Amino acid sequence: MTSTRLIHTVGTGALEWLHAHRDQFRLEQDVDPEVGFLERFKPIGELAIICKVLFREGVAGSRQAQLARQLLDHAWGHALDGGRMLVRGQRIEPLSPIPFEVYLPFKELGYSDPEMERAFRRVQRLESFAALEMSSVRRLGLSAVQRRYGLPPRPPESEVVGRTWLGRTPEPWTAEGHIAYDITHTVFHLTDWGENPEGLPTPLADYLAVWLPVWLDDWLDLQRWDLLGELLVVDACLPRPTLDERAWEGFAAAQQPDGAMPALRTMPQGEPDEVFDLVYHPTLVAAFASVLATSRALTQLAHAPA
């Protein structure tokens, strides 16, 4: 089994980098709505989810917990202007699920905006919202968000999962990059970002137990660190995680001294904002994978024979 210290160190470094670059989790106030005002919300929502996992798993040290809380306070108070930017985003793109998907993890962590909630409930009642065309994985995620908020999922997740790539358990050698990301997010939604491994249907867990080690080897050899990190999260979401030693050692070796994780092979070059946009996601994923895998490793150690 991989060293718990090595796994934990990846997360501490990633969180330090994210905190040092917190001002770059920003929105573009004057962007033309036609080119995607809501696109810049995605990093903030992902940050909130990872911080929620960190607090939930309870394996962070006091400094990690402090940095995570400061990141959340900064993202909510400055980038989102106390939730007002989410309301604005909902008004600009009324049918978009993005504002509420970003809002939910903040709400679960104690931040709230009543106007945002009223706006979303109004949108939820629209037949047009339920009729929005999207991929099966995207629909699964939206149904999970509705359930977590306490609304009836439209449609229920059980009706959607069989339409996803993973839900059909097809030929594993066809799992190229885009499919692999769909696989990871299917697992994230079904397990509530690792909180409920039992939410993954047994046939899917059995399929992943056989083929995930193969995919880990593939994307480690390709040095696709962003995707490898997400697959390491999937491993930690399984009922019996492997905590693959070779994959974790390669992943940790790719991390930069300042905690940043490149997406592919080596660190990109360019202006700071350009580099941030290319690196923030794999670094968030590194923090996510580290927290969840550390928690699972400690659980395994606690239940190991004396």
C-alpha distance (Angstrom), angle and dihedral (degrees) to the residues before:
residue distance angle dihedral
M1 . . .
T2 3.79 . .
S3 3.80 118.6 .
T4 3.79 110.1 -93.2
R5 3.79 88.3 -145.2
L6 3.81 91.7 57.4
I7 3.82 92.0 49.4
H8 3.79 92.6 46.8
T9 3.81 92.8 47.7
V10 3.82 91.0 57.7
G11 3.80 89.3 57.9
T12 3.78 96.4 46.3
G13 3.79 91.2 52.0
A14 3.80 92.9 46.7
L15 3.79 92.6 50.4
E16 3.80 91.5 49.5
W17 3.82 89.9 54.2
L18 3.80 93.0 46.8
H19 3.79 91.1 50.4
A20 3.81 92.2 47.8
H21 3.83 89.1 53.2
R22 3.81 97.8 40.3
D23 3.82 92.6 122.1
Q24 3.80 89.2 64.1
F25 3.80 91.2 64.2
R26 3.77 88.4 90.4
L27 3.78 142.8 137.1
E28 3.78 126.9 -125.6
Q29 3.78 102.6 -123.4
D30 3.80 98.4 -166.2
V31 3.80 102.1 38.3
D32 3.80 115.8 135.7
P33 3.84 108.7 -104.0
E34 3.78 89.1 -136.7
V35 3.81 90.8 66.4
G36 3.79 95.8 47.8
F37 3.80 120.4 -76.5
L38 3.80 89.9 -175.3
E39 3.81 97.3 54.0
R40 3.82 92.5 89.5
F41 3.81 91.0 55.8
K42 3.81 92.0 71.7
P43 3.84 97.9 76.9
I44 3.81 90.6 49.6
G45 3.79 92.8 51.0
E46 3.79 91.3 48.2
L47 3.79 90.7 49.8
A48 3.81 90.8 53.7
I49 3.80 92.3 50.0
I50 3.81 92.9 51.3
C51 3.81 92.5 47.6
K52 3.80 89.4 49.2
V53 3.82 90.0 53.7
L54 3.81 90.1 48.6
F55 3.81 92.5 54.3
R56 3.80 92.8 41.0
E57 3.79 96.3 53.3
G58 3.80 93.8 48.1
V59 3.81 95.8 -148.4
A60 3.81 97.6 114.1
G61 3.77 121.4 109.3
S62 3.79 120.4 -124.0
R63 3.82 92.9 -94.5
Q64 3.80 92.6 50.0
A65 3.78 90.9 49.8
Q66 3.81 90.8 49.0
L67 3.81 92.7 49.8
A68 3.80 91.6 47.6
R69 3.80 92.3 51.5
Q70 3.80 91.3 48.0
L71 3.80 90.0 50.2
L72 3.80 91.1 51.6
D73 3.80 93.5 46.3
H74 3.79 90.3 49.7
A75 3.80 94.4 46.9
W76 3.81 93.4 47.2
G77 3.78 98.5 39.9
H78 3.80 101.1 37.2
A79 3.80 111.5 19.9
L80 3.82 95.1 36.5
D81 3.81 95.7 29.6
G82 3.78 92.2 -131.2
G83 3.81 91.8 -49.0
R84 3.79 96.6 -51.1
M85 3.79 92.6 112.0
L86 3.79 89.3 56.6
V87 3.80 89.9 54.5
R88 3.78 89.3 49.3
G89 3.78 90.9 49.8
Q90 3.80 91.3 51.4
R91 3.80 90.4 51.8
I92 3.81 92.9 49.2
E93 3.81 93.4 48.0
P94 3.84 104.6 20.9
L95 3.81 96.9 -178.7
S96 3.79 97.1 44.2
P97 3.83 114.1 113.9
I98 3.81 91.2 -157.1
P99 3.83 98.9 92.7
F100 3.78 92.8 53.3
E101 3.81 93.8 42.3
V102 3.81 87.8 54.8
Y103 3.80 92.4 43.2
L104 3.81 98.4 51.6
P105 3.84 100.4 69.8
F106 3.81 89.6 46.8
K107 3.82 89.4 51.9
E108 3.80 90.2 48.8
L109 3.82 87.5 54.4
G110 3.80 94.6 51.1
Y111 3.82 103.9 -89.9
S112 3.78 117.6 120.3
D113 3.78 145.3 172.9
P114 3.83 116.4 -169.8
E115 3.81 92.5 -161.2
M116 3.80 90.6 56.4
E117 3.79 90.7 51.0
R118 3.79 93.2 49.3
A119 3.79 90.5 49.6
F120 3.77 93.1 50.6
R121 3.81 93.9 47.3
R122 3.80 88.8 53.6
V123 3.78 91.1 51.7
Q124 3.81 91.8 46.4
R125 3.79 90.9 61.9
L126 3.80 92.5 58.6
E127 3.77 117.2 101.9
S128 3.80 86.3 -147.9
F129 3.80 89.9 64.1
A130 3.80 92.2 54.0
A131 3.81 90.0 45.3
L132 3.82 95.4 54.8
E133 3.78 109.6 129.3
M134 3.79 114.3 -126.9
S135 3.78 140.6 141.0
S136 3.79 118.2 -73.9
V137 3.80 91.8 -112.0
R138 3.80 90.7 51.3
R139 3.80 90.8 49.1
L140 3.80 90.5 48.4
G141 3.80 89.6 53.8
L142 3.79 92.9 49.4
S143 3.81 91.6 49.4
A144 3.82 88.8 51.3
V145 3.83 90.5 51.4
Q146 3.81 90.6 50.8
R147 3.80 91.2 50.2
R148 3.79 93.7 47.9
Y149 3.79 90.3 51.1
G150 3.80 91.4 50.7
L151 3.80 99.2 -105.7
P152 3.80 124.7 125.1
P153 3.81 106.8 -95.5
R154 3.79 111.7 -117.7
P155 3.01 99.3 -126.1
P156 3.84 109.2 8.7
E157 3.79 114.2 -111.3
S158 3.81 90.8 -117.9
E159 3.80 88.5 64.6
V160 3.80 93.6 50.3
V161 3.80 105.7 42.2
G162 3.80 94.4 72.5
R163 3.80 89.8 58.6
T164 3.82 93.7 57.2
W165 3.81 122.4 93.0
L166 3.81 92.2 -112.5
G167 3.79 91.7 45.0
R168 3.81 89.2 62.2
T169 3.85 92.5 48.2
P170 3.83 92.5 -144.2
E171 3.78 130.8 177.9
P172 3.83 104.4 -41.7
W173 3.81 95.5 -147.6
T174 3.83 89.8 66.1
A175 3.82 92.0 66.0
E176 3.81 101.0 115.2
G177 3.80 124.3 167.5
H178 3.82 102.5 -72.5
I179 3.80 91.7 42.5
A180 3.80 90.5 49.2
Y181 3.81 91.2 55.9
D182 3.81 88.7 50.4
I183 3.81 88.9 51.8
T184 3.79 92.7 52.3
H185 3.79 94.2 48.2
T186 3.79 92.8 46.8
V187 3.80 86.9 58.1
F188 3.81 93.0 44.7
H189 3.81 92.7 52.7
L190 3.81 95.7 44.2
T191 3.82 92.9 48.6
D192 3.83 96.3 38.5
W193 3.80 91.3 -115.6
G194 3.79 93.2 -45.8
E195 3.80 97.6 -46.1
N196 3.79 94.8 110.3
P197 3.84 113.7 31.4
E198 3.82 88.4 173.3
G199 3.81 88.0 67.7
L200 3.81 88.4 75.5
P201 3.83 107.7 89.9
T202 3.81 112.6 -116.8
P203 3.83 95.7 -116.8
L204 3.81 90.2 54.8
A205 3.81 92.7 46.0
D206 3.82 90.0 50.3
Y207 3.81 91.5 48.4
L208 3.80 91.3 50.6
A209 3.81 92.4 46.1
V210 3.81 88.2 61.3
W211 3.81 101.8 38.6
L212 3.80 106.7 28.3
P213 3.84 93.0 77.4
V214 3.81 88.7 55.0
W215 3.80 92.2 50.7
L216 3.81 91.1 47.2
D217 3.80 89.4 55.5
D218 3.80 91.9 47.4
W219 3.79 97.3 51.4
L220 3.78 92.9 39.8
D221 3.81 89.1 56.6
L222 3.82 89.8 47.6
Q223 3.83 90.2 48.9
R224 3.81 91.4 -130.8
W225 3.79 93.6 155.2
D226 3.80 97.8 176.1
L227 3.78 93.1 55.9
L228 3.79 93.3 38.3
G229 3.81 88.6 54.9
E230 3.80 91.7 52.2
L231 3.80 90.5 49.3
L232 3.82 89.6 51.0
V233 3.81 86.5 55.2
V234 3.81 89.2 51.4
D235 3.80 89.2 52.9
A236 3.81 89.7 53.3
C237 3.83 89.5 50.2
L238 3.81 92.9 57.8
P239 3.81 121.8 98.7
R240 3.83 88.6 -116.8
P241 3.83 109.9 29.5
T242 3.80 117.6 -160.8
L243 3.83 96.5 -157.8
D244 3.80 85.8 -150.5
E245 3.81 107.8 -134.1
R246 3.81 98.4 -154.0
A247 3.80 92.8 47.8
W248 3.79 93.8 47.7
E249 3.80 93.7 47.2
G250 3.81 91.2 50.7
F251 3.79 91.7 45.5
A252 3.81 92.4 49.9
A253 3.81 91.6 47.6
A254 3.82 90.3 56.2
Q255 3.81 92.6 56.6
Q256 3.80 114.6 103.6
P257 3.82 122.8 -122.9
D258 3.83 90.1 -106.1
G259 3.82 91.5 53.4
A260 3.81 99.0 -102.3
M261 3.79 118.0 137.5
P262 3.81 119.0 -149.7
A263 3.80 116.9 -135.5
L264 3.79 95.4 -138.2
R265 3.80 129.8 18.1
T266 3.84 103.6 -49.3
M267 3.78 138.4 6.5
P268 3.82 115.6 -74.1
Q269 3.79 122.0 -121.3
G270 3.80 127.4 -133.6
E271 3.78 144.0 78.0
P272 3.83 115.2 -16.7
D273 3.81 94.3 -109.8
E274 3.80 91.4 48.9
V275 3.80 91.8 49.6
F276 3.80 90.8 47.2
D277 3.80 91.7 54.2
L278 3.81 89.9 53.0
V279 3.80 97.2 43.0
Y280 3.80 108.3 33.9
H281 3.82 94.6 80.6
P282 3.82 99.2 51.0
T283 3.81 88.1 44.6
L284 3.81 91.2 52.1
V285 3.80 88.3 47.7
A286 3.81 89.9 51.2
A287 3.80 90.1 54.6
F288 3.81 91.0 46.8
A289 3.80 94.6 48.3
S290 3.80 91.7 46.3
V291 3.81 95.9 51.2
L292 3.79 95.0 46.6
A293 3.81 95.5 41.9
T294 3.82 91.8 46.3
S295 3.80 89.5 53.1
R296 3.81 91.9 49.3
A297 3.81 92.8 45.8
L298 3.80 91.5 52.7
T299 3.80 90.1 48.4
Q300 3.79 90.7 52.2
L301 3.80 90.9 49.1
A302 3.81 91.0 49.6
H303 3.81 90.9 54.0
A304 3.80 97.0 40.9
P305 3.83 116.4 117.3
A306 3.80 112.8 -94.7
